[in-house]
Amino acid sequence: MTTLTAHDTLPQTVEPRNDGMPLDLDWVMRATANRSAIERRAATLPGRRSVKKDHQAAWLARAISCIDLTTLAGDDTPGRVARLCAKSRQPVRRDLLDALGLPGLTTGAVCVYHDMVPHAVAALDGANIPVAAVSTGFPAGLSPFHLRVAEIGESVTAGATEIDIVISRRHVLTGDWQALYDEMAAFRRASGPAHVKAILATGELGTLRNVARASLVCMMAGADFIKTSTGKESVNATLPVSLVMIRAIRDYYQETGIRVGYKPAGGISKAKDALTYLALIKEELGDRWLRPDLFRFGASSLLGDIERQLEHHVTGAYSAAWRHAMA
């Protein structure tokens, strides 16, 4: 296996940034989604794609390198964040990493609220693991616009190198694509050198067609990633939604030559689910997107289940979940 670290695949060191393009409403309005076909395609994936033994271990290690290890709780403390950062530095027990030949494996990033950014930056000093901050009135995105823009700047100043913004869902639901474009473009400008992940909150957008159009508009306005969910909605990442967003990314790449990243978030907690998402990315976008500069999982409990599977691969036995503490 090849060792992957976050430093090797930071977005700003691998791909040119998505500078966006003028809003093309003709392209946006042509975007549609055939729900029945999409759901049939998504339903076939878990049963058709299965990897075993060494191949499974390698795919699971890749999944770890693509995790934004996340804590977004009202009772977060500096101590909790420090422990999460320690887990990000060493996501799997050292003896297991040594047995796998992956001593340098880390997660893709650590994702926290703004107040926890300085603590995460300090805890990750020297690790070359980026800190992502949720911003713009996360999760609802309903605070005053100037405060949402200012929040981005504060997080960047505090050391966040990735910003996860939330869009105003009403712009999508009312079809005000110019307003969504202008909002996303303003968030991108406020982020400066930090990479921007646009959270669409797909569970609140009503239709898959809206998901497709919102994906295109956010990419046109300069989003470096598009992300399914905040993790706070009643419906978060799903395979049908992912298929729609991934194909919008593919269309954008074919039109502009710019690769935009993808991040499913919320509800992905099992290793087998991570493998399914990786297979979907490989089939729809290709191997280039299977790296942390272009693909992330927004997750926390997922890592614990992957670690249990890797221990089974190394030792032949499953252990209790408490042996793989998250923080």
LUMTIDREN-822662 format. One line per 4 residues: their letters; for each residue x, y, z of C-alpha. Coordinates in steps of 0.02 Angstrom, whole numbers, plus 50000, padded with zeros to 5 digits. Layout:
# LUMTIDREN-822662
A = X Y Z ~ ...
//
This chain:
# LUMTIDREN-822662
MTTL = 50000 50000 50000 ~ 50054 50180 49969 ~ 50058 50297 50117 ~ 49944 50447 50097
TAHD = 49952 50598 50209 ~ 49846 50753 50205 ~ 49998 50858 50159 ~ 50024 50759 49999
TLPQ = 49850 50800 49938 ~ 49802 50970 50004 ~ 49685 51049 49875 ~ 49793 51203 49854
TVEP = 49948 51099 49811 ~ 49874 50982 49681 ~ 49739 51057 49570 ~ 49708 51233 49503
RNDG = 49568 51316 49600 ~ 49396 51335 49528 ~ 49388 51519 49486 ~ 49211 51499 49426
MPLD = 49129 51571 49271 ~ 48986 51689 49228 ~ 48816 51621 49273 ~ 48750 51523 49124
LDWV = 48563 51513 49153 ~ 48533 51417 48992 ~ 48646 51278 49056 ~ 48567 51284 49228
MRAT = 48390 51271 49160 ~ 48437 51126 49047 ~ 48490 51025 49199 ~ 48363 50896 49249
ANRS = 48354 50730 49343 ~ 48263 50569 49301 ~ 48221 50509 49476 ~ 48171 50331 49430
AIER = 48328 50303 49326 ~ 48438 50380 49459 ~ 48363 50273 49596 ~ 48382 50115 49492
RAAT = 48565 50154 49460 ~ 48597 50192 49643 ~ 48507 50034 49702 ~ 48620 49921 49598
LPGR = 48784 49985 49669 ~ 48794 49904 49843 ~ 48759 49731 49773 ~ 48874 49743 49622
RSVK = 49031 49813 49699 ~ 49122 49713 49832 ~ 49307 49708 49875 ~ 49387 49583 49992
KDHQ = 49544 49550 50094 ~ 49695 49658 50048 ~ 49596 49756 49920 ~ 49463 49798 50049
AAWL = 49595 49853 50175 ~ 49674 49966 50045 ~ 49507 50045 50001 ~ 49466 50071 50184
ARAI = 49634 50154 50212 ~ 49595 50269 50067 ~ 49427 50309 50146 ~ 49516 50360 50307
SCID = 49628 50479 50210 ~ 49470 50561 50141 ~ 49378 50588 50307 ~ 49345 50762 50374
LTTL = 49346 50707 50556 ~ 49208 50812 50629 ~ 49138 50873 50794 ~ 48995 50998 50784
AGDD = 48913 50985 50953 ~ 48852 51120 51068 ~ 48956 51049 51209 ~ 49122 51046 51115
TPGR = 49271 51093 51222 ~ 49454 51126 51185 ~ 49495 50959 51264 ~ 49374 50864 51152
VARL = 49443 50951 50998 ~ 49622 50912 51051 ~ 49579 50728 51069 ~ 49493 50728 50900
CAKS = 49648 50806 50822 ~ 49756 50671 50903 ~ 49642 50543 50821 ~ 49662 50632 50655
RQPV = 49851 50621 50670 ~ 49841 50435 50710 ~ 49670 50374 50652 ~ 49707 50189 50681
RRDL = 49804 50103 50820 ~ 49989 50109 50784 ~ 50013 49920 50785 ~ 49879 49903 50651
LDAL = 49952 50042 50545 ~ 50123 49960 50555 ~ 50049 49792 50505 ~ 49964 49875 50356
GLPG = 50123 49966 50305 ~ 50039 50136 50327 ~ 50128 50222 50472 ~ 50096 50397 50403
LTTG = 49909 50381 50372 ~ 49804 50529 50431 ~ 49628 50589 50401 ~ 49595 50720 50268
AVCV = 49552 50862 50387 ~ 49472 50908 50553 ~ 49307 51003 50544 ~ 49244 51112 50689
YHDM = 49143 51265 50733 ~ 49230 51434 50722 ~ 49263 51449 50909 ~ 49361 51286 50906
VPHA = 49471 51333 50756 ~ 49618 51403 50858 ~ 49618 51249 50970 ~ 49617 51133 50819
VAAL = 49756 51231 50734 ~ 49863 51221 50890 ~ 49830 51035 50913 ~ 49877 50999 50732
DGAN = 50034 51105 50730 ~ 50164 51023 50619 ~ 50045 50888 50558 ~ 49999 50967 50390
IPVA = 49818 50918 50419 ~ 49700 51059 50368 ~ 49570 51132 50484 ~ 49397 51159 50410
AVST = 49272 51277 50490 ~ 49084 51271 50463 ~ 49026 51447 50430 ~ 48892 51567 50366
GFPA = 48767 51536 50503 ~ 48785 51347 50500 ~ 48674 51246 50492 ~ 48524 51351 50437
GLSP = 48616 51495 50354 ~ 48487 51622 50410 ~ 48594 51749 50503 ~ 48617 51923 50425
FHLR = 48716 51914 50264 ~ 48855 52032 50319 ~ 48882 51927 50475 ~ 48894 51769 50372
VAEI = 49027 51849 50262 ~ 49120 51915 50414 ~ 49115 51743 50496 ~ 49212 51670 50350
GESV = 49348 51802 50368 ~ 49361 51772 50555 ~ 49385 51585 50530 ~ 49518 51611 50396
TAGA = 49609 51733 50510 ~ 49601 51605 50650 ~ 49690 51478 50540 ~ 49555 51381 50447
TEID = 49615 51331 50274 ~ 49447 51258 50222 ~ 49276 51338 50245 ~ 49114 51240 50238
IVIS = 48977 51366 50196 ~ 48789 51339 50191 ~ 48684 51410 50051 ~ 48516 51497 50072
RRHV = 48394 51359 50028 ~ 48258 51486 49983 ~ 48357 51540 49829 ~ 48345 51363 49762
LTGD = 48164 51335 49813 ~ 48110 51497 49728 ~ 48222 51472 49576 ~ 48320 51632 49608
WQAL = 48480 51568 49532 ~ 48559 51740 49516 ~ 48540 51767 49703 ~ 48619 51598 49739
YDEM = 48762 51636 49620 ~ 48794 51806 49697 ~ 48789 51734 49873 ~ 48911 51594 49832
AAFR = 49027 51713 49741 ~ 49031 51828 49893 ~ 49072 51682 50007 ~ 49211 51629 49890
RASG = 49287 51804 49890 ~ 49279 51814 50079 ~ 49371 51648 50095 ~ 49527 51714 50011
PAHV = 49655 51572 50003 ~ 49545 51449 50099 ~ 49455 51319 49996 ~ 49266 51328 50000
KAIL = 49146 51182 50017 ~ 48967 51232 49973 ~ 48840 51137 50078 ~ 48679 51119 49979
ATGE = 48574 51040 50118 ~ 48500 50926 49986 ~ 48370 50854 50104 ~ 48287 51025 50105
LGTL = 48293 51065 49918 ~ 48135 50972 49869 ~ 48186 50886 49706 ~ 48337 50805 49625
RNVA = 48321 50932 49485 ~ 48347 51070 49613 ~ 48500 50977 49676 ~ 48572 50969 49500
RASL = 48542 51154 49466 ~ 48606 51212 49635 ~ 48763 51108 49609 ~ 48798 51192 49442
VCMM = 48765 51368 49507 ~ 48881 51346 49656 ~ 49020 51280 49545 ~ 48996 51423 49422
AGAD = 49015 51543 49570 ~ 49181 51467 49623 ~ 49146 51326 49746 ~ 49298 51213 49765
FIKT = 49189 51071 49832 ~ 49003 51038 49835 ~ 48938 50948 49989 ~ 48773 50861 50020
STGK = 48722 50908 50195 ~ 48757 50991 50361 ~ 48721 50827 50449 ~ 48581 50915 50543
ESVN = 48442 50886 50415 ~ 48318 50744 50430 ~ 48387 50671 50266 ~ 48574 50686 50233
ATLP = 48688 50602 50107 ~ 48605 50472 49995 ~ 48666 50379 49842 ~ 48535 50457 49724
VSLV = 48581 50633 49779 ~ 48765 50590 49764 ~ 48740 50526 49588 ~ 48657 50689 49536
MIRA = 48794 50796 49613 ~ 48934 50689 49545 ~ 48865 50700 49369 ~ 48851 50889 49386
IRDY = 49036 50889 49434 ~ 49075 50783 49282 ~ 48979 50900 49167 ~ 49067 51051 49241
YQET = 49237 50969 49216 ~ 49197 50924 49036 ~ 49143 51104 49002 ~ 49281 51197 49095
GIRV = 49425 51076 49124 ~ 49416 51115 49312 ~ 49395 50975 49439 ~ 49278 51015 49583
GYKP = 49276 50906 49737 ~ 49132 50811 49816 ~ 49089 50782 49999 ~ 48945 50672 50059
AGGI = 48905 50709 50241 ~ 48785 50644 50370 ~ 48726 50466 50395 ~ 48882 50378 50330
SKAK = 48938 50276 50480 ~ 48983 50103 50416 ~ 49137 50044 50323 ~ 49031 49955 50193
DALT = 48943 50120 50154 ~ 49110 50206 50129 ~ 49161 50071 50005 ~ 48999 50098 49909
YLAL = 49029 50285 49895 ~ 49209 50258 49839 ~ 49148 50136 49705 ~ 49021 50264 49645
IKEE = 49156 50397 49630 ~ 49272 50279 49537 ~ 49137 50229 49412 ~ 49067 50403 49381
LGDR = 49220 50516 49395 ~ 49372 50403 49389 ~ 49522 50368 49498 ~ 49580 50549 49504
WLRP = 49435 50594 49617 ~ 49480 50457 49742 ~ 49601 50570 49836 ~ 49570 50691 49978
DLFR = 49597 50846 49872 ~ 49439 50800 49775 ~ 49339 50686 49890 ~ 49295 50693 50075
FGAS = 49178 50605 50193 ~ 49098 50717 50324 ~ 49097 50593 50468 ~ 49152 50548 50642
SLLG = 49083 50377 50690 ~ 49133 50308 50518 ~ 49315 50303 50571 ~ 49278 50189 50719
DIER = 49194 50058 50610 ~ 49333 50064 50480 ~ 49461 50038 50618 ~ 49368 49884 50678
QLEH = 49367 49813 50502 ~ 49553 49844 50483 ~ 49587 49757 50648 ~ 49488 49608 50585
HVTG = 49592 49609 50426 ~ 49755 49608 50525 ~ 49708 49491 50669 ~ 49561 49390 50604
AYSA = 49452 49444 50750 ~ 49331 49586 50783 ~ 49351 49689 50940 ~ 49229 49792 51042
AWRH = 49198 49969 50980 ~ 49267 50042 51144 ~ 49441 49981 51094 ~ 49441 50111 50956
AMA = 49393 50269 51048 ~ 49360 50425 50944 ~ 49406 50556 51073
//
